[in-house]
Amino acid sequence: MAFRIRLNKSKTISFRINPLKSGTQFALTLPGITITLTLKSKGTGTKKNLPQSSGQIKNSQKLISIRPAAFPLEEEGSLLRKISSRIRLNRLSSWLSSTLILAGLVFFIDKCFLPIPLFVILSLASLGIIGVLVKSYIHTLGKIPIENISETVIQKHLERIYPWKELRKADRLWQIVEISELEDGKENGGYLFLYERKLITVKEKLPFYLKTDIDLLQIRLAEATLLLLPDFLLLVHKDKVGAIPYRDLSLTVDKVSYPEPEEIARDSRIQKKTYKYVNNDGSPDRRYKNNIQLTVCEYGSITLKSTTGLDVLIHCSNIDMVENIKDYSIKWSNT
């Protein structure tokens, strides 16, 4: 959030909402002064977490994970529309609520600097109050209930989310959003692949738009959220919502070795030490002055794919936790 006050030569009063690439700007123009409030969108300004390497990249693959799929059944389709509308209303209420701050600022200017018509202050305050009331409704009475779920379905659901609950204890979880293959692994500790990673979280928490006594789990990805519901997997990207039946999902578990360029996680399994620039025999390449030592760690790898285009690759710093869910991977395809 950013405030800005600047002088102008305007003799009129106007209020504008300007959509920006980085968020939304509210601009109030008064005689002699312009007040702007900029709200930045989440996820802007992030930098790629791709380790630098002087090696030539052979090819790169971006992993797309935000293609919401339409659920075919009418009942679930209605649920998706309700969730999407709640998300849009919540975003709108946040913008409206921010006008209360503008109203207070305009009131301060009216008392201390120059007179401002009362209807401007009242209009801003009214919009802000409406925003607060709408947000309060969405987060209380407006929650969508998840009910009438059979005990059999609930039991399967609890078995499905159990291994993901365990993953919350891992020191780090990354989503791999891009894989780059190098021409020569000698310039990456002897390994041919670089990963662009984003830290993600798994939370045992209900989203603001749902109400239920059933345990739910959210997987907060880099640009989307996966919500494990009893009947299907919910994919949420901004205000777009898709549902993927578990029968269309596949879960595979593997392990991967990687020369860690960052701080080593507390629960990582260390395999060996190497150097950024390395010879075939594992010795450091003396041609490079700043040839830092790297630690090769063994990570757990989880891949979630669907027939509708979902493709999520997750690395976990604790490989033991990932190996424990191998038995559960079968249940995804048999549900």
Secondary structure, 3 states (H helix, E strand, C coil): CEEEEEECCCCCCEEEEEEECCEEEEEEEECCEEEEEEEECCCCCCCCCCCCCCCCEEEEEECCCCCCCCCCCHHHHHHHHHHHHHHHHHHHHHHHHHHHHHHHHHHHHHHHCCCCCHHHHHHHHHHHHHHHHHHHHHCCCCCEECCCCCHHHHHHHHHHHHHHHHHCCCCCEEEEEEEEEECCHHHCCCCCEEEEEEECEEECCCCCCEECCCCCEEEECCCCEEEECCCEEEEEECCEEEEEEHHHEEEEEEEEEEEECCCCCCCCEEEEEEECCECCCCCECCCCCCCCEEEEEEEEEEEEEECCCCEEEEEECCHHHHHCCHHHHHHHHCC
